[in-house]
């Protein structure tokens, strides 16, 4: 994982990952996605404003993490595949062709993937998009000067582990371009999930002649419906229509507004206040990173009619207690089982905001079909815990008189790793004779400490969100022993290195049928659950306001956020 991904995952900020099965709203009103028939001609034109708390970050396709969820990058950067922006329900999480004619043709046991480009593709300056540009765009994502993108290609492509990008005059031989419309990828191992990865912005075309290195983000060349007019990084990005984009070669993006203005660095309470008031330009505004706060929750059913202007989405993420099974007493499975029985999930959920923002979890995989969700609860304590069962397991572990342990957490209030959640765990475990000492760290220090095996504590609060809707990017980084990273960025907290688990991960990765793969991922999750290597706590729920003159506010089936490719304004 990249440093930025590692930091966000540890602190609970959901980065550009994975699946969401949405409730959403349709046609500017509340309710389930599709409550009103989607109208592609509805409210063309106008300016959409995006009010965000977090910095948009580097707007270079090499340095973005993914564009698959319908966020801002997908309006500028088209990729070989994208998620299905036209379909509601779980099917909307599947990859579909974008620049390519299909989702890829596998061969050699899914170690070779071939794509053909559609005809008529053009950049914002009218020049044609070629397969060579996609190869070059991927190659530059390997350059040390452009860090931050998804790490998978470095691991998957032959020679990727040592390649240092094109600025040293070298190409990556495992990407071949037989002609202007064909690109072939040669992998060092089978990867049935390659069509999902091909949604990442590294697969966006970059014309070599227009590449300005680290300055490219100031004016990246658009292949999508909007081009960058200005980019005051960290503050404002202004997008306008790309007149060379055509719906005839892009059936995935509605491109309703004429202009999109993204404002970053705003206080979250101010964002909610502006969206609730919904006056002037704010009536045609949304946010992609700020959930409704307590003040809004209290007013949802009031005379302002705010309940009709809330979109709800479910990101494929799990918050959990992470065990370092190399540290005593957590090397004793019975101790881990005792903690699993004792946890009061409802008290944790209440501590972070209640059932409006989270639902209890007993499985590591999120409860969504695409991941392979298989229900299980091997150490049932209900939502409030079972102290008696916990004490029994503790006695079997050799601690009949109780035990004292330490729980690490962050100082960031209101998150799943913060002091409120930690205190809720502490109080629940106390009922089972487990005394918990709390140890808090600032976010960056916490991430650095918990992601290095040498400094990793025995018990800490953690989250994981998949980078695409499949069990692979959810289970492998956390349970594959070959992904234990000694120098940092490690997410295999238990430091499990079981050859049978590793082999099963490899076997599933060879499956190119998503449904068949999902069933195997679900079984693996259930098998791992019996070992009490984590204590799943909850899955988050996103609730975000939108302005009164925003319509087609569908929630992405990929990441639980508004799908900007479909939104329009009155």
Protein Blocks (a to p, Z undefined) as FASTA:
>chain_A
ZZklmmmmmnopacheajdddfbjgehiacdehkaccdfkgogadjdddddfbdgbjadf
klmmbfklopaklmmmccfbdcdfkbgcjklmpccdfkbmbebjaeehhpaccddddehi
acfkopacdfklmmmmmmmmmpmklghiafklmmmpghklmpgbjknopacfkbccfbfk
bccdddfbdcfklmmmmmpmklpccdfklpghjmlmmmccdfbfbdcfbdcehiaccddd
dfkbcfklockbnolafbdcddehiafklmmmmmmnopajllmcccfkbccdfklmmmmm
mmnommmmcccddddddddddddfkbcfklpmklmmmmmmmpcfklmmmmnnpjkloccd
fbfbdcbfklopacddfbggbjnopfklmmmmmmmnopanopaddddddfbehiakbmkl
mmmmmmmmmmnopacddddddfklmmmmmmgfklocfbdcdddddfbdcfklmmmmmmmm
klpcfkgopablnopacfklmmmmmmmmmpmbfklmmmmmmmmmmmmmmnopaccfbdcd
ddddddfkbghiacdfklopacfklgccZZ
